[in-house]
Amino acid sequence: MTLRAVAVATPKTVIKNIFNMVYEVQHEPWRSTYIALQSALTYFFLMPLWALSSIPRIVRPRPSWSAQKTFLLSYARHWSVVGPVVERVGQITKVPDHRAISDAPSVKSVWLEPTPRLLVGDVARWAEQADVRPISIPGYWYDKDGCDTPIGAPPEEGEKVVLYFHGSAFIVLSAHPHTMTGPCVPAVLRHSPAKRGLAVEYRLTGPASYANPFPAALIDCIAGYHYLIDVVGFAPENIILLGDSAGCNLALALARYIVDNIAELSTRMKLPPTPPSYSMVLLSPWCDLGTSHETPGSSALTFWYDYLADLRTGLMGAARRAYTHQLPPNAPEINPYISPASLHPGCHASFKGFPRTFIDVGTAERFLDMSHTLAQKMKRDLGDANVVYREAQDAVHCYMYLPFEAEEAAKSMKALEAFLE
């Protein structure tokens, strides 16, 4: 290679070439070839290595972790939906999205109609700037064990209902019952006075295409809220907002939208002139998309053993950029709709008028510090009695989905049951 050839290989060119290589891996036949090679590497080399390194207790990330848990988390870090393999090839299994209803046996689905008349305030302005419009999206009904309520049936007197927003970094997974996040609503229903729940199939943003940026997903969540109140007939105080991971971010944003615009919304919906008294459940909340919790020694930077990927790089970093790219550059640091738990001095997030809230987080997950900050901020504005903050000892992100965390999950659900009584 000549010196001239080296000279033209600028950093910009190198980055472009790397991007093109990743893009090619997401197309056939390279995609299948890469997955096959990664599978072989995992089975014949990485799994034996993970198994051997899990045996000595002294080298396990947490002394309380079993060898099995340590091994399985090593596997999860490599193959998770925001892990390095998926980063290269895209989602390995196809999941439903907002463009169509995926029918399956026992699945109860409904189209949630767009609600342009409910788009007001700052969110309406941000939507205009991002060229985001309300659209029809799917919603999926879940029933409590032993119940079979018809789709959209009017509520009984005083009946509670769960409104669920799924997680996975705004870029992957689905509200559909037959996907990875499907067990969340049934688990909460078993420990809730509600006998049914609605999951919103909000628009996902594209980590490469930057499609459907903020506030697209929030607008879809507003449509789900409107459907439960103005179409089905639930009273606002009987709605339980439920989110996990990025879904918590949306639940918090919806609660803020209601508080910020209650005067105008009350004239357009069946809402009281003051914020309704209802409940919110946040499981492993991603509540700071900025960098204020990425400090030396923080959980975000040092808890590498959580299966959740590094927040600064890979798909997690791409998700942050894609979700907020139509907002000013400092929005992830100071916008309370994006980062309500931000420690940035320019973030003035008030929680006055918010619902009573249950926050659950694992002490071994990257979101631990920001969840603690969120709880402290909410207690400041709502009072200790209206905020329940719980930490699951040595548990990782969204641990309630993991079979080896069944004991901690049971404790969490028992605490949640007491909160929702």
C-alpha positions as CSV (number, residue, x, y, z in Angstrom):
1,M,0.0,0.0,0.0
2,T,1.4,3.4,-1.0
3,L,1.6,6.4,1.4
4,R,-1.0,8.1,-0.8
5,A,-3.4,5.2,-0.3
6,V,-2.9,5.4,3.5
7,A,-3.4,9.1,3.5
8,V,-6.8,9.0,1.9
9,A,-8.0,6.4,4.5
10,T,-9.4,9.2,6.8
11,P,-11.2,8.4,10.0
12,K,-14.5,9.2,8.2
13,T,-13.6,6.7,5.4
14,V,-12.8,4.0,8.0
15,I,-16.0,4.5,9.8
16,K,-18.0,4.4,6.6
17,N,-16.3,1.2,5.6
18,I,-17.0,-0.4,9.0
19,F,-20.7,0.6,8.7
20,N,-20.9,-0.9,5.2
21,M,-19.4,-4.2,6.5
22,V,-22.0,-4.3,9.3
23,Y,-24.8,-3.5,6.8
24,E,-23.7,-6.3,4.5
25,V,-23.8,-8.8,7.4
26,Q,-27.5,-8.0,7.8
27,H,-28.2,-9.3,4.2
28,E,-28.1,-12.8,2.9
29,P,-26.1,-15.0,2.5
30,W,-23.8,-13.2,4.9
31,R,-26.4,-12.9,7.7
32,S,-27.1,-16.7,7.9
33,T,-23.4,-17.4,7.6
34,Y,-22.5,-15.1,10.4
35,I,-25.2,-16.5,12.7
36,A,-24.0,-20.0,12.0
37,L,-20.4,-19.1,12.7
38,Q,-21.4,-17.4,15.9
39,S,-23.5,-20.4,17.0
40,A,-20.6,-22.7,16.4
41,L,-18.2,-20.4,18.2
42,T,-20.6,-20.2,21.1
43,Y,-21.3,-23.9,21.4
44,F,-17.7,-25.2,20.9
45,F,-15.6,-22.5,22.5
46,L,-17.5,-19.8,24.5
47,M,-19.9,-22.1,26.4
48,P,-17.1,-24.4,27.7
49,L,-15.1,-21.2,28.6
50,W,-18.1,-19.7,30.4
51,A,-18.8,-22.9,32.2
52,L,-15.3,-23.3,33.5
53,S,-15.0,-19.6,34.5
54,S,-18.3,-19.9,36.4
55,I,-17.1,-22.7,38.7
56,P,-14.7,-20.8,41.1
57,R,-16.9,-18.7,43.4
58,I,-14.1,-16.2,43.8
59,V,-14.2,-15.1,40.2
60,R,-18.0,-14.8,39.9
61,P,-19.1,-11.2,39.5
62,R,-21.3,-11.5,42.7
63,P,-20.5,-13.9,45.5
64,S,-24.2,-14.8,45.9
65,W,-24.5,-15.9,42.2
66,S,-24.6,-19.6,41.5
67,A,-22.4,-21.1,38.8
68,Q,-25.6,-21.6,36.7
69,K,-26.6,-18.0,37.0
70,T,-23.1,-16.8,36.1
71,F,-23.0,-19.1,33.1
72,L,-26.4,-18.1,31.8
73,L,-25.8,-14.4,32.1
74,S,-22.6,-14.8,30.1
75,Y,-24.7,-16.4,27.4
76,A,-27.4,-13.7,27.6
77,R,-24.8,-10.9,27.3
78,H,-23.7,-12.4,24.0
79,W,-27.1,-13.2,22.5
80,S,-29.4,-10.7,24.0
81,V,-31.7,-8.5,21.8
82,V,-29.3,-5.6,22.3
83,G,-26.1,-7.7,22.4
84,P,-23.2,-7.9,19.9
85,V,-24.6,-10.6,17.6
86,V,-27.9,-8.8,17.1
87,E,-26.0,-5.6,16.6
88,R,-24.3,-7.1,13.6
89,V,-27.2,-9.1,12.0
90,G,-30.4,-7.4,13.2
91,Q,-33.1,-9.2,15.1
92,I,-32.6,-13.0,14.8
93,T,-36.3,-13.9,15.1
94,K,-39.0,-11.9,13.5
95,V,-41.5,-10.2,15.8
96,P,-44.7,-8.3,15.2
97,D,-44.6,-4.5,14.9
98,H,-47.0,-1.6,14.6
99,R,-47.7,-2.1,10.9
100,A,-50.0,-5.1,11.2
101,I,-51.8,-7.2,13.8
102,S,-50.3,-10.6,14.2
103,D,-53.1,-13.0,14.9
104,A,-52.6,-16.2,16.7
105,P,-54.7,-18.6,18.8
106,S,-56.1,-16.9,21.9
107,V,-54.7,-13.5,21.0
108,K,-57.1,-10.6,21.5
109,S,-56.2,-7.6,19.3
110,V,-57.7,-4.3,18.4
111,W,-56.7,-1.3,16.3
112,L,-56.1,1.8,18.3
113,E,-57.3,4.8,16.3
114,P,-55.1,7.9,15.9
115,T,-55.9,10.8,18.2
116,P,-54.7,14.1,16.6
117,R,-57.1,16.2,18.7
118,L,-55.2,15.1,21.9
119,L,-51.8,16.2,20.6
120,V,-51.2,19.5,22.5
121,G,-48.5,21.5,24.2
122,D,-44.7,20.8,23.8
123,V,-45.3,17.3,22.5
124,A,-47.4,18.7,19.6
125,R,-44.5,21.1,18.8
126,W,-41.9,18.4,19.0
127,A,-44.1,16.1,16.8
128,E,-44.3,18.9,14.2
129,Q,-40.6,19.4,14.2
130,A,-39.9,15.7,13.8
131,D,-42.7,15.3,11.2
132,V,-44.4,12.6,13.4
133,R,-48.1,12.1,13.1
134,P,-50.7,10.0,15.0
135,I,-51.5,6.7,13.2
136,S,-53.5,3.6,13.8
137,I,-51.5,1.0,15.8
138,P,-52.3,-2.4,17.3
139,G,-53.2,-3.1,20.9
140,Y,-53.3,-6.5,22.5
141,W,-55.6,-7.5,25.4
142,Y,-54.4,-9.8,28.1
143,D,-56.6,-11.6,30.6
144,K,-55.9,-12.7,34.2
145,D,-55.7,-16.4,34.7
146,G,-59.2,-17.9,34.7
147,C,-60.8,-14.8,33.1
148,D,-62.0,-14.3,29.5
149,T,-63.3,-10.8,29.0
150,P,-64.5,-9.9,25.5
151,I,-62.4,-7.4,23.5
152,G,-63.3,-3.9,24.5
153,A,-66.1,-4.9,26.9
154,P,-67.3,-2.0,29.2
155,P,-65.7,-2.1,32.6
156,E,-67.6,-3.3,35.7
157,E,-68.1,-0.8,38.5
158,G,-64.7,0.1,39.9
159,E,-62.8,-2.3,37.7
160,K,-59.1,-1.8,37.4
161,V,-57.1,-2.2,34.1
162,V,-53.4,-2.4,33.3
163,L,-52.0,-0.3,30.4
164,Y,-48.6,-1.7,29.5
165,F,-45.6,-0.4,27.5
166,H,-43.0,-3.0,26.7
167,G,-39.2,-2.4,27.0
168,S,-36.1,-3.1,24.8
169,A,-34.5,0.3,24.1
170,F,-37.3,1.7,21.9
171,I,-35.9,-0.4,19.0
172,V,-36.8,-4.0,19.4
173,L,-39.5,-6.5,20.6
174,S,-43.2,-6.1,20.7
175,A,-46.4,-5.9,22.8
176,H,-47.6,-9.2,21.3
177,P,-48.4,-11.9,23.9
178,H,-46.2,-14.5,22.1
179,T,-43.0,-12.5,22.4
180,M,-40.3,-12.2,25.0
181,T,-42.1,-9.4,27.0
182,G,-45.4,-11.3,26.8
183,P,-45.1,-12.7,30.4
184,C,-45.0,-9.3,32.0
185,V,-48.7,-8.4,32.0
186,P,-49.9,-11.8,33.1
187,A,-47.4,-11.8,36.0
188,V,-48.6,-8.4,37.2
189,L,-52.3,-9.3,36.7
190,R,-51.9,-12.3,39.0
191,H,-50.9,-9.9,41.8
192,S,-53.2,-7.0,40.9
193,P,-56.9,-6.2,41.4
194,A,-57.2,-5.8,37.6
195,K,-58.5,-8.7,35.6
196,R,-57.2,-7.6,32.2
197,G,-54.6,-5.4,30.6
198,L,-53.9,-3.7,27.3
199,A,-50.4,-3.6,25.7
200,V,-49.7,-0.9,23.2
201,E,-47.8,-1.8,20.0
202,Y,-46.1,1.6,19.8
203,R,-43.8,2.5,16.9
204,L,-40.2,1.4,17.3
205,T,-37.4,3.7,16.2
206,G,-34.7,2.5,13.8
207,P,-31.1,2.4,15.1
208,A,-29.9,2.9,11.6
209,S,-32.8,4.5,9.7
210,Y,-33.7,6.8,12.6
211,A,-37.4,6.2,11.7
212,N,-40.1,7.0,14.3
213,P,-38.1,9.3,16.6
214,F,-39.5,10.8,19.8
215,P,-42.4,11.6,20.3
216,A,-43.9,8.9,18.0
217,A,-44.0,6.2,20.7
218,L,-45.4,8.6,23.2
219,I,-48.2,9.6,20.8
220,D,-49.1,5.9,20.5
221,C,-49.2,5.6,24.2
222,I,-51.6,8.5,24.4
223,A,-53.8,6.6,21.9
224,G,-53.8,3.6,24.2
225,Y,-54.8,5.8,27.2
226,H,-57.5,7.5,25.1
227,Y,-58.9,4.1,24.0
228,L,-59.3,2.8,27.6
229,I,-61.1,6.0,28.8
230,D,-63.1,7.3,25.8
231,V,-63.8,4.1,23.9
232,V,-63.9,1.3,26.5
233,G,-65.1,3.5,29.3
234,F,-62.6,3.1,32.2
235,A,-62.3,5.8,34.8
236,P,-58.8,7.4,34.7
237,E,-58.3,6.5,38.4
238,N,-58.7,2.8,37.6
239,I,-55.8,2.7,35.1
240,I,-52.5,1.1,36.3
241,L,-49.6,2.3,34.1
242,L,-47.1,-0.5,33.7
243,G,-43.7,-0.4,32.0
244,D,-40.4,-2.3,32.0
245,S,-37.0,-0.8,30.9
246,A,-37.7,1.7,28.1
247,G,-41.4,1.1,28.6
248,C,-41.0,2.8,32.0
249,N,-39.6,5.9,30.2
250,L,-42.9,6.0,28.2
251,A,-45.1,5.5,31.2
252,L,-43.3,8.4,32.9
253,A,-43.6,10.5,29.8
254,L,-47.4,9.8,29.5
255,A,-47.9,10.7,33.2
256,R,-46.0,14.0,32.6
257,Y,-48.1,14.7,29.5
258,I,-51.3,14.3,31.5
259,V,-50.1,16.6,34.2
260,D,-48.7,19.2,31.9
261,N,-51.8,19.4,29.7
262,I,-54.6,18.4,32.1
263,A,-56.6,21.6,31.6
264,E,-56.8,21.1,27.8
265,L,-57.1,17.3,27.9
266,S,-60.0,17.5,30.4
267,T,-62.1,19.3,27.8
268,R,-61.2,16.7,25.1
269,M,-61.3,13.5,27.1
270,K,-63.3,12.1,30.0
271,L,-60.7,13.5,32.5
272,P,-61.1,15.5,35.7
273,P,-59.8,19.1,35.7
274,T,-57.0,18.0,38.1
275,P,-54.5,15.1,37.5
276,P,-56.3,11.7,38.2
277,S,-55.4,9.6,41.1
278,Y,-54.1,6.3,39.7
279,S,-51.1,4.0,40.0
280,M,-47.9,3.4,38.1
281,V,-45.5,0.4,38.1
282,L,-42.0,0.8,36.9
283,L,-39.8,-2.3,36.5
284,S,-36.1,-1.7,35.9
285,P,-36.7,1.8,34.5
286,W,-34.5,3.4,31.9
287,C,-35.2,6.9,33.1
288,D,-32.0,8.8,32.1
289,L,-31.1,8.7,28.4
290,G,-28.3,11.3,29.0
291,T,-24.9,10.9,30.6
292,S,-25.5,12.3,34.1
293,H,-25.4,8.8,35.7
294,E,-22.3,7.7,33.7
295,T,-19.7,8.6,36.2
296,P,-16.7,6.7,37.5
297,G,-17.8,3.9,39.7
298,S,-21.5,4.2,38.6
299,S,-23.7,1.2,37.9
300,A,-24.1,2.3,34.3
301,L,-20.3,2.0,33.7
302,T,-19.1,-0.7,36.1
303,F,-21.8,-3.3,36.2
304,W,-20.5,-5.0,33.0
305,Y,-21.9,-8.3,34.3
306,D,-25.5,-7.3,33.7
307,Y,-26.7,-8.8,30.4
308,L,-27.7,-5.3,29.4
309,A,-25.2,-3.9,26.9
310,D,-22.9,-0.9,27.4
311,L,-25.2,2.2,27.3
312,R,-22.6,4.3,25.4
313,T,-21.9,1.9,22.5
314,G,-23.5,-0.7,20.2
315,L,-27.3,-0.9,20.0
316,M,-27.9,0.9,23.3
317,G,-25.9,3.9,22.2
318,A,-27.6,3.8,18.7
319,A,-31.0,3.6,20.3
320,R,-30.4,6.7,22.4
321,R,-29.2,8.7,19.3
322,A,-32.1,7.5,17.1
323,Y,-34.8,8.1,19.6
324,T,-33.8,11.7,20.3
325,H,-32.2,12.8,17.1
326,Q,-34.9,15.3,16.2
327,L,-34.5,17.1,19.5
328,P,-31.8,19.6,20.4
329,P,-28.5,18.0,21.2
330,N,-28.8,18.6,24.9
331,A,-32.3,17.1,25.1
332,P,-31.1,13.7,26.6
333,E,-29.6,15.7,29.5
334,I,-32.3,18.2,30.3
335,N,-35.7,17.2,28.7
336,P,-37.9,15.7,31.5
337,Y,-39.9,13.7,28.9
338,I,-36.6,11.9,27.9
339,S,-34.6,11.8,31.1
340,P,-36.8,12.5,34.1
341,A,-34.1,11.2,36.5
342,S,-31.3,13.3,35.0
343,L,-28.8,14.9,37.5
344,H,-27.9,17.6,35.0
345,P,-28.4,21.0,36.6
346,G,-30.5,22.1,33.6
347,C,-33.1,19.4,34.1
348,H,-36.0,20.6,36.1
349,A,-38.2,17.6,36.3
350,S,-41.1,18.0,38.7
351,F,-43.3,15.0,39.7
352,K,-46.1,17.0,41.3
353,G,-49.4,15.5,40.3
354,F,-47.9,12.1,39.2
355,P,-49.5,8.9,40.2
356,R,-48.5,6.9,43.3
357,T,-45.6,4.8,42.0
358,F,-43.9,1.4,42.6
359,I,-40.3,1.2,41.4
360,D,-38.4,-2.1,41.3
361,V,-34.8,-2.5,40.2
362,G,-32.0,-5.1,40.6
363,T,-28.9,-4.2,42.5
364,A,-26.7,-5.8,39.8
365,E,-28.1,-3.9,36.8
366,R,-26.9,-0.9,35.0
367,F,-30.0,1.2,35.7
368,L,-29.6,0.9,39.5
369,D,-28.3,4.4,40.1
370,M,-30.7,6.2,37.9
371,S,-33.6,4.3,39.4
372,H,-32.6,5.3,42.9
373,T,-32.4,9.0,41.7
374,L,-35.8,8.7,40.2
375,A,-37.3,7.4,43.4
376,Q,-35.7,10.2,45.5
377,K,-37.0,12.8,43.1
378,M,-40.5,11.4,43.1
379,K,-40.5,11.1,46.9
380,R,-39.5,14.7,47.1
381,D,-42.6,15.8,45.2
382,L,-45.1,13.1,46.1
383,G,-44.1,12.2,49.6
384,D,-42.6,8.9,50.9
385,A,-46.1,7.3,51.3
386,N,-46.8,7.6,47.5
387,V,-43.6,6.1,46.2
388,V,-42.5,2.5,46.9
389,Y,-38.9,1.8,45.9
390,R,-37.6,-1.8,46.0
391,E,-34.2,-3.2,45.2
392,A,-33.8,-6.9,44.3
393,Q,-30.6,-8.2,45.8
394,D,-27.9,-9.1,43.2
395,A,-30.6,-9.2,40.5
396,V,-29.9,-8.0,36.9
397,H,-32.0,-6.0,34.5
398,C,-35.6,-7.0,34.1
399,Y,-34.8,-10.1,36.2
400,M,-38.5,-11.1,36.5
401,Y,-38.2,-12.6,33.0
402,L,-35.4,-14.9,34.0
403,P,-36.0,-18.4,35.3
404,F,-33.0,-18.3,37.6
405,E,-34.4,-15.2,39.3
406,A,-37.7,-16.8,40.3
407,E,-37.1,-16.3,44.0
408,E,-36.5,-12.5,43.7
409,A,-39.3,-12.2,41.2
410,A,-41.7,-13.8,43.7
411,K,-40.6,-11.3,46.4
412,S,-41.1,-8.4,43.9
413,M,-44.6,-9.6,43.0
414,K,-45.6,-9.9,46.6
415,A,-44.5,-6.3,47.3
416,L,-46.4,-5.2,44.2
417,E,-49.5,-6.9,45.4
418,A,-49.3,-5.0,48.7
419,F,-48.8,-1.8,46.8
420,L,-51.9,-2.3,44.5
421,E,-54.2,-3.5,47.3
